[in-house]
Amino acid sequence: MNDHLTIVTGHYGSGKTEFAVNLAFRLAREGNAVTLADLDIVNPYFCSRERKEEMTSQGIRVIVSKGADSDLPAINPEVYALFENGMCGIIDAGGDAVGAQALGRFSQKIKCIPYELLCVVNFNRPETNTPQKAEAYLRQIEYSARLSATGLVNNTHLDHQTTTHDISRGAELIEDLSRDTGIPVKYHTFEERFSGRLQLPQEQQFPMQLYMKKPWEF
Amino acid sequence: MAKELWKGNEAVAEAAIRAGCRYFFGYPITPQNEIPEYFARHMPEHDGVFLQAESEVAAINMAYGAAGSGARVMTSSSSPGISLKQEGISYIAGAELPVVIVNMMRGGPGLGSIAPGQSDYFQATRGGGNGDYRTVVLAPATIQEMTDLTQEAFDIADLYRIPVLVLADGMIGQMMEAVEWKKPKARKLPAKGWATDGTKGKREHNIINSLFIDPKDCTQHNQNLQKKHDLITQNEIRFEEYLTDDAEVLFVAYGTTARICQSAAIKLREAGVKAGVFRPISLWPYPEKELYLCANRGCVKTVVCAEMSMGQMIDDVKIALNGSKPVRFIGSGGGTFPTSAELMAAAHTALEGV
């Protein structure tokens, strides 16, 4: 997986960060020297930088937007390290088109290296509860990022109240979105407790541990 | 209806729209920006008005105007912005207008931090503005509860002609939880005969004002307000008890902190310590008698008040308990929260102290 950049985008609250952090751990477990850049300069809550310590302890390098905690949206120039040869990089972008804007300025650099741009969708979020609404967000994100999406991630869940029905319903809807857009489905994500309980293509299954917790979940 | 996954800030805005709110005036501040953003996106679909004012002061006075004309109206902000609105809130209370205000609290004082806080309790329950006025203060702990309470807040505001404050924090505003949309229990609401919505040549002009030049008139006005406050205290108290039946140590906490306390109570019980949580939902009127009863009817030995502040609600806890139980405080201000482990340690210390 070296020489590969994965850019994680999606609607606000789609689960981009949870997926990006889990992807970082998965790639690190597979023996890659992973670098994750937290490019969310829109929202200061529930950001991958909150899990920096855990990631660093697993050998993952975390690049954080400087000044983020004081509400100053500034991108760390270290992000340029991701565009060098031999990197296994992940970009956790901010939500919606406004979050993807931060990608736009790097689009020429990104186009020079092998990359994939994944769009995460949770069909239980009211603003993306149909393939049509999800596509509208996807297209705005592509426009802002000045890059095209290469894969879709079904992250349909309902927090602790998720059932297998939510995940399979999301899987059907993301197939519709894939048909409408021609963008292939890359993953179906779900909490580890659902492992072995889902009728989904094995290579698309992406079990996750939840890292982005609320204060009473620690 | 199927459940959906809502972010707190978006949910509070949607709840307002569902309650018939068609006017929103606000000014951006983290961590509540998704509220104005949601209204900006969705008010036009309902022929409603979203307006980003030039300041918080302007926004609260626009809310005064809209409420005066009989409309359902909301404004929202976070701590420093709510401070700016205080003059307007006092005028709204004085003019007896129904306005719903949302405060997604952050760390203070001053600009403080953008992380979640609960240090506006004094301001919310004692009034940051001048005069003998009250605002109903509702403090949800889940997004479901926030959507229910926000819809009801409009009914309470209309019923009593009083500003209602939905008091949450950045965590509740930013986090996501499952929501099932429900309508609040129907209340019989009086017609707004006082509104300045045009005489149509059929009645005298209505005047909306908080000015009473003759002090005797102003005294009478204050007495009328007090009657209303007493009625609200009689009718609108809300609270929740969690594992309190056999509790020996009782946490008192609201909002986000109450949920950390609930998690600590479960862990304490696993370790053999009987812990429970009393959660005030209405912070004004405060469930004074209810807290006293909860702490004194069974086996409670000691009370621990927990807040994301340096200790504000503890005053009301002490008033409610009236010296009947020892009270300790644990909390942290500025944008951090007590952890479940810290709460457990505080419970142990409190029990050792009795």
Chai-1 contact restraints between the chains, C-beta under 6 A:
chainA,res_idxA,chainB,res_idxB,connection_type,confidence,min_distance_angstrom,max_distance_angstrom,comment,restraint_id
A,G13,B,K7,contact,1.0,0.0,6.0,A-B,restraint_1
A,G13,B,M176,contact,1.0,0.0,6.0,A-B,restraint_2
A,P44,B,I114,contact,1.0,0.0,6.0,A-B,restraint_3
A,Y45,B,Q174,contact,1.0,0.0,6.0,A-B,restraint_4
A,D71,B,T30,contact,1.0,0.0,6.0,A-B,restraint_5
A,D71,B,I114,contact,1.0,0.0,6.0,A-B,restraint_6
A,N124,B,E4,contact,1.0,0.0,6.0,A-B,restraint_7
A,N124,B,L5,contact,1.0,0.0,6.0,A-B,restraint_8
A,R125,B,L5,contact,1.0,0.0,6.0,A-B,restraint_9
A,P126,B,E4,contact,1.0,0.0,6.0,A-B,restraint_10
A,L158,B,K3,contact,1.0,0.0,6.0,A-B,restraint_11
A,L158,B,L5,contact,1.0,0.0,6.0,A-B,restraint_12
A,L158,B,A178,contact,1.0,0.0,6.0,A-B,restraint_13
A,D159,B,E177,contact,1.0,0.0,6.0,A-B,restraint_14
A,D159,B,A178,contact,1.0,0.0,6.0,A-B,restraint_15
A,Q161,B,A178,contact,1.0,0.0,6.0,A-B,restraint_16
A,K214,B,M175,contact,1.0,0.0,6.0,A-B,restraint_17
A,P215,B,I260,contact,1.0,0.0,6.0,A-B,restraint_18
A,P215,B,F337,contact,1.0,0.0,6.0,A-B,restraint_19
A,W216,B,R259,contact,1.0,0.0,6.0,A-B,restraint_20
A,W216,B,I260,contact,1.0,0.0,6.0,A-B,restraint_21
A,W216,B,S263,contact,1.0,0.0,6.0,A-B,restraint_22
